[in-house]
Amino acid sequence: MSDDTRLPHLVYRCRQCTRLLTRREIYARWLEFDSGAANTGLCPCGGAKISPSNPTLWEEITTPRVWVLWWKEVVLPRLGF
C-alpha cells in the first residue's frame, strides 16, 4: 500500500488545524480524490497543506489510528508479514 517515495514519513499534520494525519489516511484520501468521491482538502477541516510531524506521547497512547499505523507500517513488516 505505501510508496515511501510519495510520503516518506509516517505522520503528518494539517497546517490549518494541526490535526494528526497518518500516511494511511492520506493514501485513502488520495484514492477518494481519484474516484471522484472527495473534492476538498486532505484534512477533514478542508486543509490541503500538510507537513511531516511526530505524534505526541498523548496522541500515541490515545489515538487508535496511530496504533493501526504502527502495527501495519512498523511491526508487521519487521515480523516479515
KAZI-V905592 format. One record per residue. PSI is psi in radians with two decimals (NA if undefined). OMEGA is omega in whole degrees, 0 to 359 (NA if undefined). Layout:
psi: (PSI | PSI)
omega: (OMEGA | OMEGA)
//
This chain:
psi: (-0.75 | 2.47 | 1.79 | -0.28 | -0.52 | -0.78 | 1.58 | -0.34 | 2.70 | -0.53 | 2.43 | 2.88 | 2.50 | 2.33 | -0.36 | -0.84 | -0.03 | 0.41 | 2.49 | 2.24 | 2.26 | 2.80 | -0.67 | -0.69 | -0.69 | -0.75 | -0.73 | -0.69 | -0.68 | -0.67 | -0.65 | -0.70 | -0.77 | -0.61 | -0.17 | 0.09 | -0.45 | 2.55 | 0.26 | -2.95 | -3.09 | -0.61 | 2.64 | -0.40 | -0.20 | -0.07 | 2.48 | -0.20 | 2.25 | 2.78 | 2.63 | 2.58 | 3.04 | 2.45 | 2.56 | 2.87 | -0.73 | -0.75 | -0.65 | -0.61 | -0.66 | -0.04 | 1.88 | -0.55 | -0.43 | -0.64 | -0.81 | -0.75 | -0.90 | -0.70 | -0.86 | -0.51 | -0.35 | -0.96 | -0.94 | -0.75 | -0.59 | -0.46 | -0.11 | 0.31 | NA)
omega: (186 | 175 | 187 | 179 | 180 | 179 | 185 | 182 | 181 | 186 | 178 | 175 | 174 | 179 | 182 | 185 | 181 | 176 | 177 | 178 | 178 | 179 | 180 | 178 | 180 | 176 | 179 | 179 | 177 | 177 | 176 | 178 | 181 | 181 | 179 | 182 | 183 | 177 | 176 | 184 | 181 | 183 | 176 | 178 | 182 | 180 | 182 | 181 | 178 | 176 | 179 | 182 | 172 | 176 | 175 | 178 | 179 | 178 | 179 | 182 | 191 | 185 | 181 | 180 | 173 | 177 | 179 | 179 | 182 | 182 | 186 | 184 | 183 | 187 | 183 | 176 | 179 | 177 | 177 | 179 | NA)
//
